[in-house]
Amino acid sequence: MSLSQEAHRYAGSPVCRQNGEVADRSKEALESKVHDGSEYRAFGGFTADEADARAAALREVAGFGPTMRVRPIAQAWGELARLMRERAVDTVADLPAEQVVDFAQRLWVISSGQSMLREPKPEPPDPGKV
C-alpha cells in the first residue's frame, strides 16, 4: 500500500465517523505536550524532521520484553513524517483533523479509549469442546 493509499484509509476510520467529536479531539491532540528529546512542546508544532527524529530515538530503545511496545510508536512517528512530506505540510497542525486524531492516538499523544493495562476478555468456551 502506497503512502497516499494509506492516507486515504483514514477517511473510513471510526474516529472520522463522529465528525462532531473530531474537531474537539484534534484540538486536544494539537495542544497536547509531547517530549521532543529535550523539552515538552505542543504536538501540533512538530515538523517532519522532528517526527523523524522521534522515530529514530524510539527505534534505538525498542528491544525485547516491555520495550517491544515502543516499536509501533516509532513506526508511527516515521509514517507521520512521510505523510507530512507527501502532503508538503510544515507542521502536524497543517494536516486534516482526522489524520491528526488518528496519529495522536497511535502515538499515545491522546487516549484511543482503549487501555493497554486492561485485562483481556476471556474467550467464551467452545460448545463443541465442553
C-alpha positions as CSV (number, residue, x, y, z in Angstrom):
1,M,0.0,0.0,0.0
2,S,1.4,3.4,-1.0
3,L,1.6,6.2,1.4
4,S,-1.2,8.1,-0.4
5,Q,-3.4,5.0,-0.3
6,E,-2.6,4.8,3.4
7,A,-3.6,8.4,3.9
8,H,-7.0,7.7,2.3
9,R,-7.8,4.9,4.7
10,Y,-8.3,7.5,7.5
11,A,-11.5,8.7,5.8
12,G,-13.2,5.4,6.9
13,S,-11.7,5.1,10.3
14,P,-14.0,5.0,13.3
15,V,-12.8,8.4,14.6
16,C,-13.9,10.0,11.3
17,R,-17.4,8.8,11.6
18,Q,-18.2,11.0,14.5
19,N,-17.4,14.4,12.9
20,G,-18.7,16.4,15.9
21,E,-16.1,14.8,18.1
22,V,-13.2,15.0,15.6
23,A,-12.6,18.8,15.9
24,D,-12.5,18.6,19.7
25,R,-10.2,15.6,19.6
26,S,-8.0,17.2,17.0
27,K,-7.7,20.4,19.1
28,E,-6.9,18.3,22.2
29,A,-4.2,16.4,20.2
30,L,-2.6,19.5,18.7
31,E,-2.4,21.2,22.1
32,S,-1.1,18.1,24.0
33,K,2.5,18.4,25.1
34,V,5.0,15.8,23.7
35,H,8.6,15.4,24.7
36,D,10.9,16.2,21.7
37,G,14.0,14.8,23.2
38,S,14.9,17.9,25.2
39,E,11.6,19.6,26.2
40,Y,7.9,19.3,26.1
41,R,6.1,21.0,23.2
42,A,2.7,21.1,21.5
43,F,2.2,18.1,19.2
44,G,0.8,20.4,16.6
45,G,4.1,22.2,16.2
46,F,6.1,19.1,15.3
47,T,7.7,19.2,11.8
48,A,8.5,16.2,9.6
49,D,12.2,16.3,10.5
50,E,11.3,16.3,14.2
51,A,8.9,13.4,13.7
52,D,11.7,11.5,12.0
53,A,14.0,12.3,15.0
54,R,11.4,11.0,17.4
55,A,11.1,7.8,15.3
56,A,14.9,7.3,15.3
57,A,15.1,7.9,19.1
58,L,12.4,5.4,19.9
59,R,13.8,2.8,17.5
60,E,17.0,3.0,19.4
61,V,15.3,2.0,22.7
62,A,12.9,-0.6,21.2
63,G,14.0,-4.0,22.1
64,F,12.6,-7.1,23.7
65,G,10.1,-7.6,26.6
66,P,8.2,-4.5,27.7
67,T,10.2,-2.2,25.3
68,M,8.7,-4.0,22.3
69,R,5.6,-1.8,22.8
70,V,7.7,1.1,21.7
71,R,8.4,-0.3,18.2
72,P,4.9,0.5,16.7
73,I,5.1,4.0,18.1
74,A,8.5,4.6,16.5
75,Q,7.0,3.3,13.2
76,A,4.0,5.6,13.5
77,W,6.3,8.6,14.0
78,G,8.1,7.6,10.8
79,E,4.8,7.3,8.9
80,L,3.7,10.7,10.2
81,A,6.9,12.2,8.9
82,R,6.4,10.6,5.4
83,L,2.8,11.7,5.2
84,M,3.8,15.3,6.1
85,R,6.4,15.3,3.4
86,E,4.0,13.8,0.9
87,R,1.4,16.4,1.7
88,A,4.0,19.2,1.8
89,V,2.8,20.5,5.2
90,D,5.1,22.4,7.6
91,T,3.7,21.0,10.9
92,V,1.3,18.4,12.3
93,A,-1.3,21.2,12.7
94,D,-1.5,21.6,8.9
95,L,-2.8,18.0,8.5
96,P,-6.6,17.3,8.3
97,A,-8.2,16.8,11.7
98,E,-9.0,13.1,11.1
99,Q,-5.3,12.4,10.5
100,V,-4.2,14.4,13.4
101,V,-6.5,12.4,15.7
102,D,-5.5,9.1,14.2
103,F,-1.8,9.7,14.5
104,A,-2.2,11.2,18.0
105,Q,-3.9,8.0,19.2
106,R,-1.3,5.8,17.5
107,L,1.5,7.9,19.1
108,W,-0.2,7.8,22.6
109,V,-0.5,11.6,22.5
110,I,-4.2,11.3,23.3
111,S,-6.1,8.2,24.5
112,S,-7.7,6.0,22.0
113,G,-10.3,4.9,24.6
114,Q,-8.6,1.5,24.9
115,S,-6.4,0.7,27.9
116,M,-3.2,-1.3,27.4
117,L,-3.5,-2.1,31.1
118,R,-6.9,-3.7,30.8
119,E,-7.1,-7.4,31.3
120,P,-8.1,-9.1,28.0
121,K,-11.6,-10.6,27.9
122,P,-11.6,-14.3,28.3
123,E,-12.6,-16.3,25.3
124,P,-16.1,-17.9,25.6
125,P,-16.0,-21.7,25.9
126,D,-16.4,-23.6,22.7
127,P,-19.7,-25.5,23.0
128,G,-18.2,-28.4,20.9
129,K,-15.4,-29.0,23.4
130,V,-17.4,-28.8,26.7
